[in-house]
């Protein structure tokens, strides 16, 4: 049990986050539904979160060498991940409001329908 | 434990931002207070006055910080947990930004506020102030977390502003395109930043720059830089993140277009300039570093060149003046990006100056600052005229400008002046701005960028001549409905006059403005990074329990 857990290292997380990033990017590029695109964005954001948290855990979370016992461990990556979560919620709120407004005007949330502006 | 709060003196450095935030709160509170409720229902005036006073106050606070009116020097180090670098470079841009936004609000109040319902007035003004707040943070961010927060603070209100005409199809479509592009590019930027954090172990920009200078470009750093370039490039509408720009600029209310075209692009270019200059400052003056600097300058320069060319060529078929000016703003952003990538202009600064927090004069910062100043004047003038014409005729189509030269000769001449300044006619600020940018490229040895700048300027002549040809040489179409005569409100004349003074002061008598920009183009680099990452490698292993036997070398570096 312990060996199985500890054999999971940074690279596993990086590979997973790269896969999630790829899925998100593919979603963004292929979906025509505005909410589908938003879901793709969330996938990319969570890939970034996963990276940050994994790097914080495995690479940069310690205290400086020779620091005293009361030294505070670095939490830069965790802080960044928290901010991303909060901002993603704000972004989703604005995006959903705009998508709702789009729906009111076009009776659809297919982004290809929005073709009034061309050229 | 290790928690510490920043000393009170550091809060002086963010006085302008605090004034803006206070003004936003006041704007949102006043309309619900009983004594002011009916006044706010009747007209936009109370909101407009608070907004303008807030921006003016912020501009005065910035000027005060710059000139030590409050008895406080600009901080010589990054303040508030080393999140913000408040130096002359960012303060000078903030003054330009605040004054420009103030004039935009004034333009809205005097020319186009009829299109906004009075109940929406408070939202509108507070959204603009919020976007300005984000942009001024962009100008002084010195931490990747702060860059992310600042870009989002600037973007979210802009999304709402772009779709402010929410009952129209065009308005909602513009908002949708803007928010989706913005969300995707900021997400990709975050992925890049997370890789940069993984390589460097910190989000502090000077430290990251010194780590990159020490270790060179690895895959993680390149992914990080590309992501960063995508995030900033979205704000700058750099190719290939430019698709939103013409659509949003066409469908957004005209004062929002004015605001976004200058303020958001200006803030992004100031941010990009700071990133590039900081990186160059920490690079050593070696042949290898020169190669790396040249590589980055080439990549960024190509992006800028493609952007400028795209903007100038795309404008050829445009008949809508806002869309035309949107393509012109893509081109101008391209010119600035071409210069902003010149890492070598600050190369080797850290080695030669060893004093922490020293302010370093940067010629590139000067060129960018001057260009942003000129660009804000000329674009503001052109958009003010477009707004005045649209107010009278209800049309933004260039065909309805036919015969304007005889109907409103003064207006036509002014529009001609602003367009020629945008083109870069010698004797106007636009020319001088391009000369300074080109000089920076030349002295960095990038002669092909200079050639691209000149060729693009020649291309762009057609785009700026087009409205003039319509105004002077074209007869009004017989098959089009006759347009109403163009009348201009006195406040609009005043605004145009201000913009005209601006382009004359930067073009014919530039000494004042160039002197001001030159003396303020000084960046604060913290010469000593927060830490050198090699000292800080007690990995999470120390945080783990003893029986958790992760080998310490299990972290991929």
Interface residues (C-beta under 8 A of the other chain):
Chain A: X2 X6 X9 X10 X11 X14 X17 X21 X24 X25 X28 X34 X37 X38 X40 X41 X44 X45 X47 X48 X49 X51 X52 X55 X56 X57 X58 X59 X60 X61 X62 X63 X64 X65 X70 X71 X72 X73 X74 X76 X77 X79 X80 X83 X84 X87 X90 X91 X94 X95 X97 X98 X99 X101 X102 X104 X105 X106 X111 X114 X115 X116 X117 X119
Chain B: X1 X2 X3 X144 X145 X148 X149 X152 X156 X159 X160 X163 X166 X167 X168 X169 X170 X172 X173 X174 X175 X176 X177 X179 X180 X183 X184 X186 X187 X188 X190 X191 X193 X194 X195 X197 X198 X201 X202 X203 X246 X247 X250 X251 X317 X318 X323 X531 X535 X536 X537 X538 X539 X540 X541 X542 X543 X547 X548 X549 X550 X554 X555 X556 X557
